[in-house]
Amino acid sequence: MAQFTILNDKGLIEEKEWLNKISILENRYEEKNFITDIDHAKTLVQESLFNAIYLRAQNNFGILFSGGLDSSLIALICKKHLNKEFNCYAIGLEDSSDIEYAKEVASSLKLNLKTKILSLNDVESYLKKCIDLLNTKDVIRLEIAIVIYAGLEFAIQDNCLNIFTGAGSEEIFAGYDRHIEFYKQGLEKLHTESWNGLKSCYSRDLTRDYLLAKKFNVGLLLPFLDETLIKNVMNIHPKLKTDGKEKKIILRELAIDLGLPKDIAYRKRTAAQYGSRISNAILKLTKQNGFKLKQDYINSL
């Protein structure tokens, strides 16, 4: 198996085709069939993730970079293990944690990092553009879209033609808070929720990201949605992914083995709209324009 094909000659594949691809891979929860040895599991993840990144890191590429686990691990593998040349692109408002973390990780791993500091005026401009492009006024969808829009624009201005993102990692490695809640209900429910998350990521993430990438004619590189990686990771026992407190355990431990400092590997996840301070900026714009609620402000645009 190779990488998922999420594009065809007409653009993004239809949702029913995506759901069919996931359904073909989907495995039932059966204790005897899961990989439970952590060393075996880490080796499997390493081999399939290395291959997923190698397949995509063939041409002019960069990485949308926040200094979090996923983008840091992709950068580490590309630089240290694949000997690739590339730039990392971080965006955020001044004093945002994403910018600070990106600088810290770039220094530690000796990465080429380019940063763009956004102003309130920038955020308002991007907000209007994302509303038009995505034809939505959903607050969270727009806040996340602004981060990606600004990052892709920044990269294309630097003549970068292809961009790595960490889309899909949270789903297959149990990285969201909701996975902790499902863990409490039982490991079978956690496993099922991971598959459900992969199915819903089409409407939640892929449609948005495709439209943003199409706007700039940038290729999206999505190693965590690699078919072989998905199949292998979903054959690993969910207890190796979360213990009900920590999330994405096996990926964090692998990252440490590969050379990522432990404090970076175990850094708590911060959603893009918060780490970049885009969410805070929209709240400020809301108040500046005489509204109490973000939704009312966005509806006025």
C-alpha positions as CSV (number, residue, x, y, z in Angstrom):
1,M,0.0,0.0,0.0
2,A,1.1,3.6,-0.6
3,Q,-0.4,6.9,0.2
4,F,-4.0,7.7,0.1
5,T,-5.3,9.5,-3.0
6,I,-7.6,12.2,-1.8
7,L,-7.5,14.1,-5.1
8,N,-8.7,13.1,-8.6
9,D,-8.9,15.0,-11.9
10,K,-11.8,17.0,-10.6
11,G,-10.2,18.0,-7.3
12,L,-11.0,16.6,-3.8
13,I,-12.6,13.2,-3.9
14,E,-16.2,12.9,-2.9
15,E,-17.0,12.2,0.7
16,K,-18.6,8.8,0.0
17,E,-15.3,7.7,-1.6
18,W,-13.3,8.9,1.4
19,L,-15.7,7.0,3.7
20,N,-15.4,3.9,1.6
21,K,-11.5,4.1,1.8
22,I,-11.7,4.3,5.6
23,S,-14.3,1.5,5.8
24,I,-12.1,-0.8,3.9
25,L,-9.3,-0.3,6.4
26,E,-11.5,-0.4,9.5
27,N,-10.8,-3.2,11.9
28,R,-13.0,-4.5,14.7
29,Y,-11.9,-4.3,18.3
30,E,-10.5,-7.8,19.1
31,E,-7.9,-8.0,21.9
32,K,-6.1,-11.0,20.3
33,N,-5.4,-9.1,17.1
34,F,-3.9,-5.9,18.5
35,I,-0.2,-5.3,18.9
36,T,0.5,-4.9,22.6
37,D,4.3,-4.9,22.8
38,I,5.4,-1.3,22.8
39,D,8.8,-1.9,21.1
40,H,7.1,-3.8,18.3
41,A,4.5,-1.0,18.0
42,K,7.1,1.8,18.0
43,T,9.1,0.0,15.3
44,L,6.0,-0.4,13.1
45,V,5.0,3.3,13.6
46,Q,8.6,4.4,12.8
47,E,8.9,2.4,9.6
48,S,5.5,3.5,8.3
49,L,5.8,7.1,9.3
50,F,9.3,7.4,7.8
51,N,8.0,5.9,4.6
52,A,4.9,8.2,4.6
53,I,7.1,11.3,5.0
54,Y,9.7,10.0,2.5
55,L,7.1,9.4,-0.2
56,R,5.9,13.1,0.1
57,A,9.2,14.9,0.7
58,Q,10.4,14.6,-2.9
59,N,10.1,18.1,-4.2
60,N,10.2,21.7,-3.0
61,F,8.5,21.5,0.4
62,G,8.1,23.2,3.7
63,I,6.3,22.5,7.0
64,L,3.5,24.5,8.7
65,F,5.2,24.7,12.1
66,S,3.9,25.3,15.6
67,G,6.6,23.7,17.7
68,G,4.1,21.0,18.7
69,L,4.6,17.2,18.6
70,D,3.5,16.5,15.1
71,S,5.2,19.3,13.2
72,S,8.4,18.9,15.3
73,L,8.5,15.2,14.6
74,I,8.0,15.7,10.8
75,A,10.8,18.3,10.8
76,L,13.1,16.0,12.9
77,I,12.6,13.1,10.5
78,C,13.0,15.2,7.4
79,K,16.2,16.8,8.7
80,K,18.0,14.2,10.8
81,H,16.9,11.0,9.2
82,L,16.1,11.9,5.6
83,N,18.7,14.7,5.2
84,K,16.2,17.0,3.4
85,E,16.5,20.7,3.0
86,F,13.4,22.7,3.8
87,N,11.9,25.7,5.6
88,C,9.5,25.7,8.5
89,Y,6.8,28.4,8.6
90,A,5.2,29.7,11.8
91,I,2.6,32.3,12.1
92,G,0.8,34.0,15.0
93,L,0.3,37.2,16.8
94,E,3.0,38.8,18.9
95,D,3.9,36.8,22.0
96,S,1.8,33.8,20.8
97,S,2.9,30.4,22.2
98,D,3.1,28.9,18.7
99,I,5.8,31.5,17.7
100,E,7.7,31.0,20.9
101,Y,7.6,27.2,20.8
102,A,8.5,27.2,17.1
103,K,11.6,29.3,17.9
104,E,12.6,27.0,20.7
105,V,12.2,23.8,18.7
106,A,13.9,25.3,15.7
107,S,16.9,26.3,17.8
108,S,17.1,22.8,19.4
109,L,16.8,20.9,16.1
110,K,18.7,23.5,14.1
111,L,15.8,24.1,11.7
112,N,15.4,26.8,9.1
113,L,12.5,28.7,10.6
114,K,10.6,31.7,9.1
115,T,8.0,33.5,11.2
116,K,5.3,35.9,10.4
117,I,3.7,38.1,13.1
118,L,0.1,39.0,12.4
119,S,-1.6,42.3,13.5
120,L,-5.3,42.7,14.3
121,N,-5.8,44.2,10.9
122,D,-4.2,41.2,9.3
123,V,-6.6,38.9,11.2
124,E,-9.6,40.9,10.1
125,S,-8.5,40.8,6.5
126,Y,-7.9,37.0,6.6
127,L,-11.2,36.5,8.4
128,K,-13.1,38.2,5.5
129,K,-11.2,36.2,2.9
130,C,-11.8,32.9,4.7
131,I,-15.6,33.7,5.0
132,D,-15.7,34.2,1.2
133,L,-13.5,31.3,0.3
134,L,-15.1,28.7,2.6
135,N,-18.6,30.1,2.4
136,T,-19.1,29.7,6.2
137,K,-19.5,31.8,9.3
138,D,-18.7,29.1,11.8
139,V,-16.4,30.6,14.4
140,I,-14.1,27.7,15.1
141,R,-13.8,26.7,11.5
142,L,-12.8,30.2,10.5
143,E,-10.3,30.6,13.3
144,I,-8.5,27.5,12.3
145,A,-8.8,28.4,8.6
146,I,-7.0,31.8,9.3
147,V,-4.0,30.0,10.7
148,I,-3.7,27.8,7.6
149,Y,-4.5,30.6,5.1
150,A,-1.8,32.8,6.6
151,G,0.7,30.0,6.8
152,L,0.1,28.9,3.2
153,E,0.3,32.4,1.9
154,F,3.5,33.0,3.8
155,A,5.0,29.8,2.4
156,I,4.0,30.5,-1.2
157,Q,5.5,34.0,-0.9
158,D,8.7,32.1,-0.1
159,N,8.3,30.0,-3.3
160,C,7.4,26.9,-1.4
161,L,5.2,24.6,-3.5
162,N,4.3,21.8,-1.1
163,I,3.5,21.9,2.6
164,F,3.5,19.3,5.3
165,T,0.7,19.4,8.0
166,G,-0.1,17.0,10.9
167,A,-3.7,16.4,9.8
168,G,-4.9,13.0,11.0
169,S,-2.4,12.5,13.8
170,E,-4.9,13.3,16.6
171,E,-7.4,10.8,15.3
172,I,-5.2,7.7,14.9
173,F,-3.0,8.3,18.0
174,A,-5.9,9.4,20.3
175,G,-4.8,13.0,20.8
176,Y,-8.0,14.9,21.5
177,D,-9.7,15.4,24.9
178,R,-12.7,13.5,23.7
179,H,-10.4,10.4,23.4
180,I,-9.9,10.5,27.2
181,E,-13.6,10.6,27.7
182,F,-14.1,7.6,25.4
183,Y,-11.2,5.8,27.2
184,K,-13.2,6.1,30.4
185,Q,-16.1,4.3,28.6
186,G,-13.9,1.4,27.5
187,L,-11.1,0.7,25.1
188,E,-13.5,-0.6,22.4
189,K,-15.3,2.7,22.4
190,L,-12.0,4.6,22.2
191,H,-11.0,2.5,19.2
192,T,-14.4,3.0,17.5
193,E,-14.2,6.8,18.1
194,S,-10.8,6.9,16.4
195,W,-12.3,5.4,13.2
196,N,-15.3,7.7,13.5
197,G,-12.9,10.7,13.8
198,L,-11.1,9.6,10.6
199,K,-14.4,9.4,8.8
200,S,-15.6,12.9,10.0
201,C,-12.2,14.6,9.3
202,Y,-13.3,14.8,5.6
203,S,-16.0,17.3,6.3
204,R,-14.3,18.9,9.3
205,D,-10.7,19.2,8.0
206,L,-10.1,18.0,4.4
207,T,-12.7,20.1,2.7
208,R,-11.4,23.2,4.4
209,D,-7.7,22.5,3.9
210,Y,-8.2,21.5,0.2
211,L,-10.0,24.9,-0.6
212,L,-7.2,26.8,1.2
213,A,-4.5,24.9,-0.6
214,K,-6.3,25.3,-4.0
215,K,-6.4,29.1,-3.4
216,F,-2.6,29.2,-3.4
217,N,-2.0,26.2,-5.7
218,V,0.0,24.5,-3.0
219,G,0.3,20.8,-2.6
220,L,-0.8,19.4,0.8
221,L,1.5,16.7,2.2
222,L,-0.4,14.6,4.8
223,P,1.7,11.8,6.1
224,F,-0.6,11.0,9.1
225,L,-3.3,10.1,6.6
226,D,-1.1,7.7,4.8
227,E,-3.0,4.5,4.1
228,T,-0.3,2.1,5.5
229,L,0.3,4.3,8.5
230,I,-3.4,4.4,9.4
231,K,-3.7,0.6,9.0
232,N,-0.6,-0.1,11.2
233,V,-1.5,2.4,13.9
234,M,-5.0,1.2,14.1
235,N,-3.7,-2.3,14.7
236,I,-1.9,-1.1,17.8
237,H,-3.8,-1.6,21.1
238,P,-5.4,1.7,22.1
239,K,-3.9,1.3,25.6
240,L,-0.5,2.2,24.1
241,K,-2.0,5.5,22.8
242,T,-3.6,6.8,26.0
243,D,-3.7,5.8,29.7
244,G,-6.7,8.0,30.4
245,K,-4.5,10.9,31.4
246,E,-1.7,11.3,28.7
247,K,-2.6,11.3,25.0
248,K,-0.6,10.0,22.0
249,I,1.8,8.1,24.3
250,I,3.4,5.9,21.7
251,L,4.0,8.7,19.3
252,R,5.6,10.8,22.0
253,E,7.8,7.9,23.1
254,L,8.9,7.3,19.5
255,A,9.7,11.0,19.1
256,I,12.0,10.8,22.1
257,D,13.7,7.7,20.7
258,L,14.3,9.6,17.4
259,G,15.9,12.5,19.2
260,L,13.1,15.0,20.1
261,P,13.7,16.4,23.6
262,K,11.3,15.0,26.1
263,D,9.9,18.4,27.1
264,I,8.9,19.0,23.5
265,A,7.6,15.5,22.9
266,Y,5.3,15.8,26.0
267,R,4.3,19.4,25.5
268,K,0.5,19.7,25.9
269,R,-1.5,20.2,22.8
270,T,-2.8,23.6,22.1
271,A,-5.3,24.0,19.3
272,A,-4.0,26.1,16.4
273,Q,-6.5,29.0,17.0
274,Y,-5.3,29.4,20.6
275,G,-1.6,28.8,20.1
276,S,-1.5,31.4,17.4
277,R,-3.7,33.8,19.4
278,I,-6.1,34.1,16.4
279,S,-9.0,33.3,18.7
280,N,-8.0,36.0,21.1
281,A,-7.6,38.5,18.2
282,I,-11.1,37.8,16.9
283,L,-12.4,38.4,20.4
284,K,-10.7,41.8,20.4
285,L,-12.1,42.6,17.0
286,T,-15.5,41.6,18.3
287,K,-15.3,44.1,21.2
288,Q,-13.8,46.8,19.0
289,N,-16.7,46.6,16.7
290,G,-19.3,46.8,19.4
291,F,-20.3,43.2,19.7
292,K,-20.3,40.9,22.7
293,L,-20.2,37.6,20.9
294,K,-17.8,36.5,18.2
295,Q,-20.6,35.0,16.2
296,D,-22.5,38.3,16.0
297,Y,-19.4,40.1,14.8
298,I,-18.7,37.5,12.2
299,N,-22.3,37.5,11.1
300,S,-22.0,41.3,10.4
301,L,-19.1,40.8,7.9
